[in-house]
Amino acid sequence: MILQERLTEAADRAKRAERHGDDNLAAREWRSYRLIQDAARDPEELLAEGIDLSLRAIRLADASK
Protein backbone atom coordinates (compact mmCIF):
# COMPACT_ATOMS: atom_id res chain seq x y z
CA MET A 1 0.00 0.00 0.00
CA ILE A 2 1.41 3.40 -0.89
CA LEU A 3 1.84 6.25 1.55
CA GLN A 4 -1.08 8.33 0.30
CA GLU A 5 -3.46 5.36 0.58
CA ARG A 6 -2.35 4.71 4.16
CA LEU A 7 -2.81 8.38 5.05
CA THR A 8 -6.24 8.48 3.45
CA GLU A 9 -7.38 5.35 5.29
CA ALA A 10 -6.11 6.65 8.64
CA ALA A 11 -7.83 10.01 8.09
CA ASP A 12 -11.05 8.27 7.10
CA ARG A 13 -10.97 6.15 10.27
CA ALA A 14 -10.35 9.24 12.40
CA LYS A 15 -13.16 11.21 10.75
CA ARG A 16 -15.55 8.28 11.13
CA ALA A 17 -14.72 8.07 14.84
CA GLU A 18 -15.30 11.82 15.18
CA ARG A 19 -18.69 11.55 13.48
CA HIS A 20 -19.65 8.81 15.94
CA GLY A 21 -18.50 10.89 18.91
CA ASP A 22 -15.70 8.50 19.85
CA ASP A 23 -13.06 11.05 20.84
CA ASN A 24 -10.60 8.47 22.19
CA LEU A 25 -10.63 6.45 18.99
CA ALA A 26 -10.43 9.61 16.87
CA ALA A 27 -7.36 10.77 18.79
CA ARG A 28 -5.73 7.35 18.34
CA GLU A 29 -6.43 7.38 14.62
CA TRP A 30 -5.06 10.92 14.19
CA ARG A 31 -1.91 9.83 16.05
CA SER A 32 -1.66 6.92 13.64
CA TYR A 33 -2.01 9.37 10.76
CA ARG A 34 0.85 11.51 12.11
CA LEU A 35 3.04 8.44 12.64
CA ILE A 36 2.49 7.40 9.03
CA GLN A 37 3.49 10.91 7.94
CA ASP A 38 6.58 10.88 10.15
CA ALA A 39 7.66 7.47 8.86
CA ALA A 40 8.06 9.02 5.42
CA ARG A 41 10.19 11.92 6.67
CA ASP A 42 13.96 12.17 6.50
CA PRO A 43 15.46 10.63 9.67
CA GLU A 44 17.91 13.51 10.03
CA GLU A 45 15.05 16.00 9.93
CA LEU A 46 13.19 14.06 12.63
CA LEU A 47 16.33 13.92 14.78
CA ALA A 48 16.90 17.66 14.41
CA GLU A 49 13.28 18.34 15.34
CA GLY A 50 13.57 16.09 18.40
CA ILE A 51 16.74 17.86 19.54
CA ASP A 52 15.10 21.25 19.07
CA LEU A 53 12.06 20.20 21.09
CA SER A 54 14.28 18.85 23.86
CA LEU A 55 16.24 22.10 24.04
CA ARG A 56 13.01 24.09 24.20
CA ALA A 57 11.74 21.88 27.04
CA ILE A 58 14.98 22.38 28.97
CA ARG A 59 14.72 26.18 28.53
CA LEU A 60 11.08 26.16 29.66
CA ALA A 61 11.93 24.06 32.72
CA ASP A 62 14.80 26.39 33.62
CA ALA A 63 12.58 29.45 33.19
CA SER A 64 9.99 28.09 35.61
CA LYS A 65 12.50 27.69 38.44
BELNORNOR-V8039 format. One record per residue. SS is DSSP state (H for helix, E for strand, C for the rest). PHI is phi as a letter, one per 30 degrees, with the letter a starting at -180 (none if undefined). Layout:
ss: (SS;SS)
phi: (PHI;PHI)
This chain:
ss: (C;C;H;H;H;H;H;H;H;H;H;H;H;H;H;H;H;H;H;C;C;C;H;H;H;H;H;H;H;H;H;H;H;H;H;H;H;H;H;C;C;C;H;H;H;H;H;H;H;H;H;H;H;H;H;H;H;H;H;H;H;H;H;C;C)
phi: (none;d;e;d;d;d;d;d;d;d;d;d;d;d;d;d;d;d;d;d;i;c;d;d;d;d;d;d;d;d;d;e;e;d;d;d;d;d;d;c;d;d;e;d;d;d;d;d;d;d;d;e;d;d;d;d;d;d;d;d;d;d;d;d;d)
